[in-house]
Amino acid sequence: MKQILSLFLFFCFAWLSGQTKVGGIVMDEAGEPVAFANVIFKNSTEGTITNDNGRFYMESDDVHDLLLVSFIGFESREIVLENRVTYDMTIILSEAAEQLNEVVLISGKQSKKNNPAVEILKKIWAKKRQNGVRQFNQYAFDKYEKVEFDLNTIDSSLIKSKVFRGLEFVFQDLDTSRITGKTYLPIFLNETFSKVKGDNVLKQEKEEILGNKNSGFDNNQAIIAFVKDLYQRYDIYDNYLKFFSKSFTSPLSRTGVDTYNYALRDSSYIDNKWCYNIVYYPRRKNELTFKGDFWVNDSTWAVKNINLQVTKSANINWVKDIYIEQDFDVVNDSVFLLKRDYMLSDFSFQKKESSRGVYGKRTTVYDNYEFDRELPRDFYRKSKNVVDPNAMVTDDVFWDKYRLEDLNKDEQGIYTLLDTLKTVPKFKSYYNVVSILGSGYVEIDKWNMDIGTIYDVFGFNDAEGPRLRLGARTYFGQNDPWRLEGYGAYGFADKKIKHGISGKVLIDRESRFIASAGHRRDVEQLGVSLTATNDVLGRSIASSALLTVGINNRLTNINLSALSLEIEPLTNLRLSVGSTFRTLSSALPNEFSLDYIDAESPSGISSEIRQFDINTVVIYTPGKQSVGYGVERREVNDRYSTLLLNLTKGTNGFLDSDFNYTKIQFSYTRPWQLGAFGRLRTTVEVGKTFGEVPLGLLSVVPGNQTFFSNYGTFPNLDFYEFVTDTYSAVHLEHNFNGRLFSRIPVLRKLNLREIIGLRGVWGELSDANIALSAPSAVNTPLRAPSERIYYEYSLGIGNIFRVFRVDFNFRGNYLDNPNARAFGVTGTFGFSF
């Protein structure tokens, strides 16, 4: 959600040039648009295909006088180009009196058999692992990358609007995109130069960033993270290409013949290599597919260049268009290497042609390839996420040397434009509003402090009634080596003040050795996660939920102090050792009890738990990518697995601690990209407690009495309905991304997404622990799902109005439990692609 909100900043403010520019619409004699018609500059290899609405735009660095438009069943037309720039063309195609006698692109469903394009595709499949850097044991190359954001569809009404009153100077120079034909204004630029080394034998790769330069917004974490997300690499030879958490079927995929229509258009020499030109377009609407064409060599079957454009009907939000071009160099008779990769994304609220939006453009240039230089295995084991502060290079001498593609004068002007804009009060106001929505914090630069988050201000629970919370943190920059954070809260029913404070410092940046400490006194809803870590300032359902299902009176007063040391010896492997001391008691003792048998108490029963623990945590997140090198880093992808091992040792006697026990917990969460079938998320959790402990220290199966869908919980369970000292749980959730609904004509246009879920848990509770907590069983039954696995399943509909999701949850068994909820509805909302 924060990544999407960061785009809104660019909506508040939209220069490439060519020798020949054309654009318009192709229609038939009845006035209907002709989709996937072929538009090429005659006697050239430069062409495009009309989109779903019959529109096209094309630009060439060369001068062309004739435009050829063709489509099966229609007479081909040659259009004389009298001017170098010709927009808003309306081209009418007449029905053919006889079959076309020229080689033209064809449309409609193409045969999978006896199709020369498909035969060529099979040869590409056979050779794809032998092309590019894949055919060498080791490889290295230089990489220059620039990412640019532009406000597009600039017109007089926008320039004269009240929003830009006082900012008219930013529109002094505008140009037109060679892809879409829209006017645009560059407003952000990021440049990166790096050296990449890889080993195909070890299946390892490391990228060393030597220089990085931003134009404005340097310290805005949300924007920087979004820019980083555009850096994700892809390989056109893979079966699926991943953009914005979606898997698009590649036109070079082995399953492509079931997804695309292919047609052989032309053949020609390119760089002294004979190549075939193949056009492709989707067989069905509303799927994550492309349209475009590619040129492939006739001997190596390596792609020489390719362009891909996402179809308008693709089930993706906030992105009106994605366009990709890749060019490959012929190094010798058998080696084709990626030379240039260009990607344009058109972000917009709507997919209408006239709607305004923001371009995100990424250009990557590769050079200086080297092969078969073996490096030791330890070279790749060193951290890949740390960015050296010295890499933030702004020196012109550095960029003159390493910039593999020169900036044009307009791109150079972005730096000056942003420096000027940041001095304009109106722009600063727009920037602040969007920054608050994206991060949740109100920035106070003169104090080097952020106030927030704004999403935690209001809450309600049965113990506190209405609740207010106000927090703050230090913030000098995104790479702060230390940070202090705290909050204060007040409950209007119990009339008590709560608070929390936490501090952390990065002692060694290379190993990410961090020391942290904190204290918290608050009302908590314990048992919302089986393998929760000791986060001093984390949000709680008790403090943030406004509405709940049924009576939620099982709340706990917690007084927690924590101290820990953390280190990252290998990339994405975190080890921490710490200690906690906590005091637990019921926040509503007349309705919920944490009482336990205590022979040393005068009454034989104690209502408060005092506990000192030593915690050892190992977290491994292979594939995680982060921004920054400070004490806090921002994650920019969600496609990584998480393995967590938590060992807790409780010690009695020290600081009057009550119990001696050992708890071992393990969880493994993994997202699975299943190509066109969507995305599956799985979690496995197991744990066991050795020793006798009371209810407050047992493992509670996480229920959910809110109306919000919360992965990892059981929405039809009440809090504390099941309690265990030994457990194993599984959570499965699959999002089909609209694959099923896209085949139903009535639902197809709604772009809904179907979601299914299945979750189960088994656990047991020893007789000794039941006996120890017998006094609390008066109003909290001590029950574990030991007779059989407790399970639930759910059916969900997502992307309702592009922001809402609703889940219908069904309870599979244990329906005879008191107040058991057999059915429930939960939901959530947010911005997602």
C-alpha positions in Angstrom: 0.0 0.0 0.0 2.8 2.4 0.9 4.5 1.8 -2.5 1.3 2.7 -4.3 0.7 5.8 -2.2 4.2 7.0 -2.9 3.1 7.3 -6.6 0.5 10.0 -5.7 3.4 12.5 -5.1 4.1 12.4 -8.8 0.5 13.2 -9.7 0.9 16.6 -8.1 3.5 17.7 -10.7 4.4 14.8 -16.4 12.1 14.8 -23.5 12.8 12.2 -26.0 12.9 13.1 -29.6 12.9 11.2 -32.9 13.0 11.9 -36.6 9.6 10.4 -37.4 6.6 10.2 -35.1 3.2 8.7 -36.0 0.1 7.9 -34.0 -3.6 7.4 -34.3 -6.3 4.8 -34.6 -7.0 2.0 -37.2 -10.7 1.4 -37.9 -12.9 -0.6 -40.3 -15.5 0.9 -42.6 -18.1 0.5 -39.9 -16.2 2.7 -37.5 -15.1 -0.2 -35.2 -11.5 -0.2 -34.0 -9.2 -2.9 -35.5 -7.1 -4.5 -32.7 -3.7 -6.0 -33.4 -3.4 -4.5 -36.8 0.1 -4.2 -38.2 1.7 -0.8 -38.5 5.3 -0.6 -39.9 7.5 2.0 -41.6 7.8 0.6 -45.2 11.1 -0.9 -46.2 12.2 -1.1 -42.5 12.1 -3.5 -39.6 10.4 -1.0 -37.4 6.8 -1.6 -36.6 4.1 -2.0 -34.0 0.7 -3.5 -33.4 -2.5 -1.6 -32.6 -3.7 -2.1 -29.0 -7.1 -3.5 -28.0 -8.7 -0.1 -28.9 -7.1 0.1 -32.3 -4.7 2.8 -31.3 -1.0 2.9 -32.1 2.0 5.2 -31.6 5.5 4.7 -33.1 8.7 6.7 -33.3 11.9 6.2 -35.3 15.3 7.9 -35.2 15.3 7.7 -39.0 13.2 9.6 -41.6 10.4 7.6 -43.2 8.0 8.7 -45.9 5.6 5.7 -46.0 3.5 3.9 -43.4 2.2 0.4 -44.2 -1.0 -0.8 -42.4 -2.2 -4.3 -42.9 -4.6 -6.8 -41.4 -6.0 -10.2 -42.5 -9.3 -9.8 -44.4 -8.6 -6.1 -45.2 -6.8 -4.4 -48.0 -3.3 -3.1 -47.0 -2.9 0.6 -47.0 0.1 2.8 -47.6 0.0 6.2 -46.0 2.3 9.0 -47.3 3.9 10.8 -44.4 4.1 14.4 -45.4 5.4 15.6 -42.1 8.0 14.2 -39.6 5.4 14.3 -36.9 1.8 13.1 -37.6 -0.5 12.5 -34.7 -4.3 11.8 -34.4 -4.4 9.8 -37.7 -7.6 7.9 -38.5 -6.8 5.1 -40.9 -9.8 3.2 -42.4 -9.2 -0.3 -43.7 -11.5 -1.7 -46.4 -12.5 -5.3 -46.6 -10.4 -7.3 -49.0 -12.0 -8.4 -52.3 -9.6 -11.3 -52.5 -7.0 -12.9 -50.4 -4.0 -10.8 -49.7 -1.1 -11.6 -51.9 1.6 -10.1 -49.7 3.3 -11.3 -46.6 1.3 -9.5 -43.8 0.7 -9.9 -40.1 -2.4 -11.9 -39.4 -4.8 -11.8 -36.5 -7.4 -14.1 -35.0 -6.7 -17.5 -33.6 -3.7 -19.1 -35.1 -3.1 -22.8 -35.5 -0.6 -24.5 -33.2 0.1 -27.1 -35.9 1.9 -26.5 -39.2 2.6 -22.9 -38.0 6.2 -21.9 -39.0 6.3 -19.4 -36.1 5.6 -22.2 -33.6 8.3 -24.4 -35.2 10.8 -21.5 -34.7 9.6 -21.1 -31.1 10.4 -24.8 -30.4 13.9 -24.2 -31.6 14.2 -21.2 -29.2 13.1 -23.5 -26.3 15.8 -26.0 -27.2 18.6 -23.4 -27.2 17.5 -20.9 -24.6 19.8 -22.2 -21.9 22.7 -21.9 -24.2 22.3 -18.3 -25.0 23.7 -15.2 -23.3 25.8 -15.5 -20.1 24.2 -18.9 -19.4 26.7 -20.7 -21.7 29.8 -19.7 -19.6 30.9 -21.0 -16.2 31.5 -17.5 -14.9 30.7 -14.0 -16.1 31.1 -10.4 -15.3 29.9 -7.1 -16.8 29.3 -3.4 -16.1 25.7 -2.2 -15.6 24.4 1.3 -15.8 20.8 1.9 -14.9 18.6 5.0 -14.8 15.1 5.2 -13.5 13.0 8.1 -14.3 9.5 9.3 -13.4 7.5 11.6 -15.6 4.1 13.3 -15.2 2.3 12.5 -18.5 -0.7 13.7 -20.5 0.1 17.4 -19.9 -2.5 19.7 -21.4 -3.5 23.4 -21.0 -6.2 22.6 -18.5 -3.7 20.9 -16.2 -1.2 23.7 -16.5 -3.8 26.3 -15.7 -5.4 24.3 -12.8 -5.4 25.6 -9.3 -3.2 22.7 -8.2 -0.3 24.1 -10.3 -0.9 27.8 -9.7 2.5 29.2 -8.9 4.3 26.2 -10.4 3.8 27.0 -14.1 7.6 27.2 -14.6 7.9 23.4 -14.5 5.9 23.1 -17.8 8.3 25.3 -19.8 9.8 22.3 -21.7 7.6 19.3 -22.6 8.2 16.4 -25.1 6.3 13.4 -26.4 6.9 9.8 -25.6 8.0 7.6 -28.5 5.9 4.8 -27.1 2.6 6.3 -26.2 2.6 9.7 -28.0 1.7 11.5 -24.8 3.4 14.7 -23.6 5.3 14.3 -20.4 7.4 16.2 -17.9 10.4 14.5 -16.2 10.3 15.0 -12.4 12.6 12.3 -10.9 15.8 10.6 -11.9 17.9 7.9 -10.3 21.2 6.7 -11.7 23.2 3.6 -10.6 26.5 2.2 -11.8 27.5 -1.3 -10.7 29.8 -4.2 -11.5 28.1 -7.6 -11.6 29.9 -11.0 -11.2 28.3 -14.4 -11.4 29.0 -18.1 -11.3 26.7 -20.5 -13.2 28.3 -23.5 -11.5 27.8 -22.2 -8.0 24.5 -20.5 -9.1 25.6 -17.3 -7.3 25.6 -13.6 -8.4 26.8 -10.5 -6.7 26.3 -6.9 -7.6 28.6 -4.2 -6.3 27.2 -0.7 -6.5 29.9 1.9 -7.2 27.8 4.9 -7.7 24.2 6.1 -7.1 22.7 9.5 -7.7 19.2 10.8 -7.0 17.4 13.9 -8.1 15.3 15.0 -5.1 13.4 12.8 -2.6 16.6 11.3 -1.4 15.3 10.7 2.1 11.8 9.6 1.3 11.8 5.9 2.1 8.5 5.0 0.4 9.7 6.5 -2.9 13.2 5.0 -2.7 11.7 1.6 -2.0 9.3 1.9 -5.0 12.2 2.9 -7.2 14.1 -0.1 -5.9 11.2 -2.3 -6.8 11.5 -1.3 -10.4 15.1 -2.6 -10.4 13.9 -6.2 -10.3 15.6 -8.2 -13.1 13.8 -10.5 -15.5 14.9 -12.9 -18.2 12.7 -13.1 -21.4 13.6 -16.7 -21.7 12.0 -17.6 -18.4 8.5 -19.0 -18.6 7.0 -16.2 -16.5 8.1 -12.6 -16.1 7.4 -11.0 -12.7 6.3 -7.4 -12.5 4.6 -5.7 -9.5 4.1 -9.1 -7.8 2.3 -10.5 -10.9 3.5 -13.3 -13.1 3.1 -12.6 -16.8 3.4 -15.4 -19.3 6.5 -14.8 -21.4 6.0 -15.0 -25.2 9.1 -17.3 -25.2 7.5 -19.6 -22.6 7.0 -23.3 -23.3 3.4 -22.7 -22.4 3.2 -19.8 -24.8 1.4 -21.7 -27.5 -1.6 -22.1 -25.2 -1.5 -18.4 -24.2 -0.5 -16.6 -27.4 -1.2 -16.6 -31.1 2.0 -16.5 -33.2 2.6 -15.5 -36.8 5.7 -15.3 -39.0 5.8 -11.7 -40.4 9.1 -11.2 -42.1 12.8 -12.2 -42.5 15.8 -9.9 -43.0 19.5 -9.4 -42.3 20.2 -7.6 -39.0 23.8 -6.9 -38.1 24.8 -9.4 -40.9 22.7 -12.1 -39.3 19.7 -13.6 -41.0 16.7 -13.3 -38.6 13.0 -14.1 -38.6 10.4 -11.7 -37.3 7.5 -13.2 -35.3 4.4 -11.4 -34.0 2.5 -12.6 -31.0 -0.7 -11.6 -29.3 -3.0 -13.2 -26.6 -5.6 -15.8 -27.2 -7.8 -14.6 -24.4 -8.6 -11.3 -22.7 -8.1 -10.4 -19.0 -5.0 -12.6 -18.6 -1.6 -11.4 -17.7 -0.2 -11.4 -21.2 1.7 -9.2 -23.7 1.6 -8.4 -27.3 4.4 -7.5 -29.6 7.1 -9.0 -31.8 10.7 -10.3 -31.8 13.5 -11.0 -34.2 15.4 -14.3 -33.8 18.6 -15.6 -35.5 18.2 -18.5 -37.9 21.2 -20.5 -36.6 21.7 -19.9 -32.9 17.9 -19.3 -32.3 18.9 -16.5 -30.0 16.6 -13.4 -29.8 18.2 -10.3 -31.4 15.6 -7.9 -30.1 12.1 -8.1 -28.7 9.4 -5.7 -27.6 6.5 -6.6 -25.1 3.5 -4.5 -24.3 0.9 -5.5 -21.7 -2.6 -5.8 -23.1 -5.1 -3.3 -21.9 -7.4 -6.0 -20.5 -4.7 -7.5 -18.3 -5.9 -7.9 -14.7 -3.5 -5.5 -13.0 -4.4 -2.3 -11.1 -3.0 1.2 -11.3 -0.9 0.3 -14.3 -2.3 1.3 -17.7 0.6 0.2 -19.8 3.9 -1.7 -19.5 6.2 -1.6 -22.5 9.6 -3.4 -22.7 12.3 -3.4 -25.3 15.5 -5.5 -25.3 18.4 -5.4 -27.7 21.1 -8.0 -27.9 24.6 -7.6 -29.4 26.2 -10.2 -31.6 29.6 -10.7 -30.1 30.6 -13.5 -32.5 28.9 -16.1 -34.6 27.4 -17.8 -31.6 27.1 -15.4 -28.7 24.2 -13.0 -28.3 24.5 -10.8 -25.1 22.0 -8.3 -23.7 23.0 -4.8 -24.5 20.1 -2.6 -23.6 16.9 -3.1 -21.6 14.2 -0.4 -21.6 11.0 -0.7 -19.6 8.2 1.9 -19.4 5.3 1.6 -16.9 2.3 4.0 -17.2 0.8 4.3 -13.7 -2.8 5.8 -13.7 -6.0 5.7 -11.8 -7.9 4.6 -14.9 -7.0 2.8 -18.2 -8.7 5.4 -20.4 -6.5 6.8 -23.2 -7.0 10.4 -21.9 -6.4 9.7 -18.2 -3.4 11.3 -16.7 -0.7 9.4 -14.9 3.0 8.9 -14.2 5.6 7.1 -16.3 8.1 5.0 -14.6 11.0 4.4 -17.0 14.0 2.2 -16.5 16.9 2.0 -18.9 19.7 -0.5 -18.3 22.8 -0.7 -20.4 25.3 -3.6 -20.2 28.9 -3.5 -21.3 32.4 -4.8 -20.8 31.5 -8.5 -20.6 34.1 -10.9 -19.3 33.9 -14.7 -19.0 35.3 -17.7 -17.2 37.2 -15.8 -14.5 36.6 -18.0 -11.5 36.3 -16.3 -8.0 36.4 -18.1 -4.6 33.1 -19.2 -3.1 33.6 -16.8 -0.2 33.4 -13.9 -2.6 29.7 -14.5 -3.1 28.9 -15.2 0.6 29.7 -11.7 1.7 26.9 -9.3 2.1 25.1 -8.2 -1.1 22.7 -5.7 0.5 25.1 -3.2 2.1 25.5 -0.1 0.1 28.7 1.9 0.8 28.0 5.5 1.7 30.8 6.4 -0.6 28.7 5.0 -3.4 26.4 8.0 -3.2 28.5 9.7 -5.9 27.6 13.1 -7.2 30.9 14.0 -8.8 30.6 14.8 -12.5 34.0 13.2 -13.2 32.8 9.8 -12.0 29.6 9.9 -14.1 31.4 11.1 -17.2 33.6 8.0 -16.9 31.0 5.3 -16.0 27.7 6.6 -17.5 27.3 4.0 -20.3 24.5 6.1 -21.9 24.6 9.9 -21.9 21.7 11.9 -20.4 20.0 14.1 -22.8 19.7 17.8 -21.9 16.2 17.3 -20.6 17.2 14.5 -18.3 20.1 16.6 -17.0 17.5 19.4 -16.3 15.7 17.2 -13.8 18.4 17.8 -11.2 18.0 21.6 -11.5 14.2 21.3 -11.6 13.9 19.3 -8.4 16.3 21.7 -6.6 14.1 24.6 -7.6 10.9 22.8 -6.7 12.0 22.0 -3.2 12.2 25.7 -2.4 8.6 26.3 -3.5 6.2 26.2 -0.4 3.3 24.9 -2.4 5.3 21.9 -3.7 6.6 21.2 -0.2 3.0 21.1 1.0 2.0 18.6 -1.6 5.1 16.5 -0.9 4.3 16.5 2.9 0.7 15.3 2.4 1.8 12.4 0.2 4.7 11.5 2.5 2.4 11.3 5.5 0.0 9.0 3.7 2.8 6.8 2.5 4.9 6.4 5.6 2.3 7.2 8.3 4.6 9.8 9.9 4.5 13.6 10.0 8.0 14.8 9.3 9.4 17.7 11.5 12.7 18.4 9.8 14.0 21.1 12.2 13.7 18.7 15.1 15.0 15.6 13.1 11.8 13.9 14.3 8.8 12.1 12.9 5.4 12.1 14.7 3.2 9.0 14.3 2.1 6.7 13.1 -1.2 8.3 12.2 -2.7 4.8 11.8 -2.3 4.1 15.6 -4.0 7.1 17.0 -7.4 5.7 17.7 -8.4 2.3 19.2 -10.9 0.6 21.4 -11.0 -2.5 23.7 -13.1 -3.7 26.6 -10.5 -2.9 29.2 -9.6 0.6 28.1 -12.7 1.7 26.2 -11.8 4.4 23.7 -8.1 4.9 23.4 -5.7 7.5 22.1 -2.1 7.0 21.2 0.6 9.4 20.0 4.1 8.3 19.0 7.4 9.8 17.8 10.8 8.7 16.5 14.1 10.3 15.7 14.8 10.6 12.0 17.9 12.3 10.6 17.9 10.3 7.4 17.1 6.9 6.0 20.5 5.6 6.9 20.6 6.7 10.6 23.1 4.6 12.6 20.8 4.9 15.7 17.1 5.5 16.4 14.9 6.3 19.4 11.2 5.7 19.3 8.4 5.9 21.8 4.7 6.5 22.4 2.2 7.4 25.0 -1.4 6.2 25.2 -4.5 6.8 27.4 -7.6 4.7 28.0 -10.7 6.6 28.8 -12.4 3.6 30.6 -9.5 2.5 32.9 -8.1 6.0 33.1 -4.6 4.8 32.9 -1.6 6.1 31.0 0.4 3.6 28.9 3.8 4.0 27.3 6.6 2.4 25.3 10.2 3.4 24.5 12.8 1.7 22.4 16.3 2.5 21.2 18.7 0.7 18.8 22.2 1.4 17.5 24.2 0.0 14.7 27.6 -0.8 16.1 29.2 -2.4 13.0 27.8 -1.7 9.6 29.6 -4.6 7.8 28.3 -7.3 10.1 25.1 -5.4 11.0 25.9 -5.7 14.7 22.9 -4.0 16.4 22.2 -3.4 20.1 18.7 -2.6 21.2 16.7 -2.1 24.4 13.2 -1.0 25.3 10.4 -0.9 27.8 6.7 -1.1 27.5 3.7 -0.9 29.8 0.4 -1.5 28.1 -2.7 -3.6 27.6 -2.2 -6.4 25.1 -4.0 -9.2 23.3 -1.7 -12.1 23.8 -1.8 -15.1 21.6 -2.3 -13.5 18.2 0.7 -15.3 16.8 2.3 -18.6 17.7 5.8 -17.6 17.0 5.8 -13.9 17.8 9.1 -12.2 18.7 9.5 -9.7 21.5 8.8 -6.5 19.6 8.6 -3.8 22.3 6.7 -1.3 20.2 4.7 -3.5 17.9 1.0 -2.9 17.2 -1.6 -4.9 19.1 -5.1 -5.9 18.2 -6.1 -4.8 21.7 -4.8 -1.2 21.0 -5.8 -0.7 17.4 -9.1 -2.6 16.8 -12.2 -0.6 16.8 -14.7 -3.4 16.2 -14.6 -7.1 17.3 -16.8 -10.2 17.0 -18.4 -11.2 20.3 -17.0 -10.3 23.7 -13.3 -9.8 23.8 -12.4 -9.6 27.5 -9.3 -11.8 27.5 -6.8 -9.0 27.7 -3.5 -8.8 29.6 -1.6 -6.0 31.4 2.0 -6.3 30.3 5.1 -4.7 31.8 7.9 -5.6 29.5 11.7 -4.8 29.5 13.9 -6.1 26.7 17.6 -6.1 25.8 19.1 -7.8 22.7 22.1 -8.0 20.4 21.8 -8.9 16.8 24.3 -9.7 14.0 24.1 -10.7 10.3 27.1 -12.9 9.6 25.8 -13.8 6.1 23.5 -12.0 3.8 19.9 -12.3 5.1 20.9 -14.5 8.0 20.2 -12.8 11.3 21.2 -14.1 14.8 20.1 -12.4 18.0 20.5 -13.1 21.7 18.5 -11.2 24.3 16.7 -11.2 27.5 13.3 -10.1 28.6 11.6 -9.5 32.0 7.8 -9.2 32.0 5.0 -9.0 34.4 1.7 -10.3 33.3 -1.8 -9.9 34.9 -5.4 -9.9 33.7 -6.6 -6.5 32.5 -10.2 -7.6 33.4 -9.8 -9.9 36.4 -13.5 -10.3 37.0 -14.0 -11.7 33.4 -10.6 -13.2 32.5 -8.2 -14.9 34.8 -4.5 -15.7 34.6 -4.5 -17.3 38.1 -2.3 -20.3 38.8 -1.5 -22.6 41.7 1.3 -21.1 43.8 2.3 -23.0 47.0 4.4 -20.0 48.2 1.4 -17.6 48.1 -0.6 -17.2 51.3 -3.8 -18.0 49.4 -2.2 -20.8 47.4 -3.0 -18.9 44.2 -1.2 -16.1 42.4 -2.7 -13.7 39.8 0.5 -12.2 38.5 3.3 -13.7 36.5 6.9 -12.4 36.9 9.2 -14.0 34.3 12.8 -13.6 33.2 13.7 -15.2 29.8 16.7 -15.6 27.7 15.9 -15.7 24.0 17.9 -16.9 21.0 16.4 -16.2 17.6 17.7 -17.3 14.1 15.9 -15.7 11.1 16.9 -16.6 7.5 15.2 -14.7 4.6 16.8 -15.9 1.4 16.2 -13.6 -1.5 15.1 -10.6 0.6 16.2 -7.2 -0.8 16.5 -4.1 1.2 17.1 -0.4 0.8 19.7 1.5 3.0 22.6 0.6 5.3 21.4 2.2 8.6 20.1 0.6 11.7 16.7 0.2 10.0 16.4 -1.0 6.4 13.3 -1.0 4.3 12.3 -4.2 2.5 11.4 -3.7 -1.2 10.2 -7.2 -2.2 7.8 -9.8 -0.8 9.0 -12.8 -2.8 11.3 -14.3 -0.2 10.9 -17.1 2.3 11.3 -16.7 6.0 12.7 -19.4 8.3 12.5 -18.6 12.0 13.9 -20.6 15.0 13.2 -19.3 18.4 14.6 -20.8 21.6 13.3 -19.4 24.9 14.8 -20.3 28.3 12.8 -19.2 31.3 14.8 -19.0 34.6 13.2 -18.9 38.0 14.6 -17.1 41.0 16.5 -14.4 39.1 14.7 -11.1 39.7 12.1 -13.1 41.5 11.2 -14.9 38.3 8.5 -17.6 38.8 9.1 -20.4 36.3 11.9 -22.6 34.9 11.1 -23.9 31.3 12.3 -24.2 27.8 10.3 -23.4 24.7 11.4 -24.3 21.1 9.5 -22.8 18.1 10.0 -23.0 14.4 8.1 -21.5 11.4 8.7 -21.5 7.7 6.8 -19.2 5.4 7.2 -19.3 1.6 5.4 -17.6 -1.3 5.1 -19.7 -4.4 4.7 -18.0 -7.8 2.8 -20.5 -9.9 2.9 -18.6 -13.1 -0.5 -18.1 -14.8 -2.2 -20.0 -11.9 -1.4 -17.2 -9.4 0.4 -17.1 -6.1 0.4 -19.5 -3.2 1.5 -18.6 0.3 2.3 -21.4 2.8 3.3 -21.4 6.4 4.3 -24.3 8.7 4.7 -23.8 12.4 5.7 -26.2 15.2 6.6 -25.7 18.8 6.9 -27.4 22.2 7.3 -26.1 25.8 9.3 -28.3 28.2 8.4 -27.7 31.9 5.3 -26.6 33.8 4.0 -23.1 33.0 0.7 -21.3 33.6 -1.8 -20.0 31.0 0.0 -16.7 30.5 3.2 -18.5 29.2 1.5 -21.3 27.1 1.1 -21.2 23.3 -2.3 -19.9 22.4 -3.7 -20.9 19.0 -4.2 -17.5 17.4 -7.9 -16.6 17.0 -9.3 -13.6 15.3 -12.3 -11.7 16.7 -11.9 -8.7 14.4 -13.6 -8.1 11.1 -10.2 -7.9 9.3 -8.7 -10.8 7.3 -5.3 -11.6 9.0 -3.1 -14.3 7.5 -1.7 -16.7 10.1 -4.8 -16.6 12.4 -8.0 -18.6 12.6 -10.9 -16.2 11.9 -13.5 -18.6 13.4 -11.7 -19.1 16.7 -12.2 -16.8 19.7 -9.1 -15.7 21.6 -7.9 -18.5 24.0 -10.4 -21.0 22.6 -7.5 -23.4 22.2 -4.3 -23.4 24.4 -1.3 -25.7 23.9 2.1 -26.6 25.1 2.9 -28.7 22.0 1.5 -27.7 18.5 1.9 -27.9 14.8 0.0 -25.7 12.4 -0.3 -25.2 8.6 -1.7 -22.2 6.7 -2.3 -22.2 2.9 -3.7 -19.3 0.9 -3.9 -19.2 -2.9 -4.7 -16.1 -5.0 -5.6 -17.1 -8.6 -5.3 -13.5 -9.7 -8.5 -13.6 -11.7 -7.7 -16.7 -13.8 -11.1 -18.3 -13.1 -13.3 -15.2 -13.2 -11.6 -14.1 -16.5 -13.3 -17.0 -18.2 -16.8 -16.0 -17.1 -18.2 -13.4 -19.5 -20.4 -11.7 -16.9 -17.5 -11.3 -14.4 -14.7 -10.8 -16.8 -14.8 -7.0 -17.0 -14.9 -6.6 -13.2 -11.3 -7.9 -12.9 -12.1 -9.7 -9.7 -9.6 -12.1 -8.1 -10.5 -15.4 -6.5 -8.8 -16.5 -3.2 -9.0 -19.8 -1.4 -7.6 -20.7 2.0 -7.1 -23.8 4.1 -5.6 -23.8 7.6 -5.3 -26.4 10.4 -3.7 -26.9 13.8 -3.1 -29.8 16.1 -1.9 -29.4 19.7 -2.0 -30.9 23.1 -1.8 -29.7 26.7 -0.2 -31.8 29.5 -2.1 -32.7 32.6 0.5 -30.9 34.7 -0.1 -27.6 32.9 -3.9 -28.0 33.2 -3.6 -28.6 36.9 -1.2 -25.6 37.4 -3.7 -23.2 35.7 -6.8 -24.8 37.2 -7.9 -21.5 38.9 -8.0 -19.7 35.5 -10.2 -22.4 34.0 -13.3 -21.0 35.7 -13.8 -18.5 32.9 -11.2 -19.7 30.3 -11.5 -23.4 29.4 -8.2 -25.1 29.0 -8.7 -27.0 25.8 -6.3 -28.2 23.1 -7.2 -29.5 19.6 -5.7 -32.9 20.4 -8.7 -35.2 19.5 -8.3 -34.3 15.8 -6.9 -31.5 13.7 -8.9 -28.3 13.9 -9.3 -26.8 10.5 -11.0 -24.0 8.6 -11.4 -23.1 5.0 -12.3 -19.9 3.2 -13.4 -18.5 -0.1 -12.5 -15.0 -1.0 -13.1 -12.4 -3.6 -10.5 -9.7 -4.1 -10.0 -6.6 -6.1 -13.5 -5.4 -5.5 -13.5 -1.8 -6.8 -9.7 -2.4 -6.9 -9.3 -1.9 -3.2 -11.5 -4.3 -1.2 -11.3 -8.0 -0.4 -14.0 -10.1 1.3 -13.4 -13.6 2.8 -16.1 -16.1 3.7 -14.7 -18.3 6.4 -16.1 -21.8 7.4 -15.3 -23.8 10.5 -14.6 -27.4 9.7 -15.1 -29.1 13.2 -15.2 -28.6 16.9 -18.6 -27.1 16.4 -19.7 -28.3 19.9 -17.3 -25.9 21.6 -19.2 -23.2 23.6 -20.2 -20.2 21.4 -18.4 -21.8 18.4 -18.7 -19.7 15.3 -19.4 -21.9 12.3 -19.2 -19.1 9.8 -17.8 -15.6 9.6 -17.0 -12.8 7.1 -13.8 -10.9 7.2 -12.3 -8.4 4.8 -9.5 -6.0 4.2 -8.7 -3.1 1.9 -5.6 -1.5 0.4 -3.8 -0.6 -2.8 -2.2 -3.4 -4.7 -1.3 -4.1 -8.2 
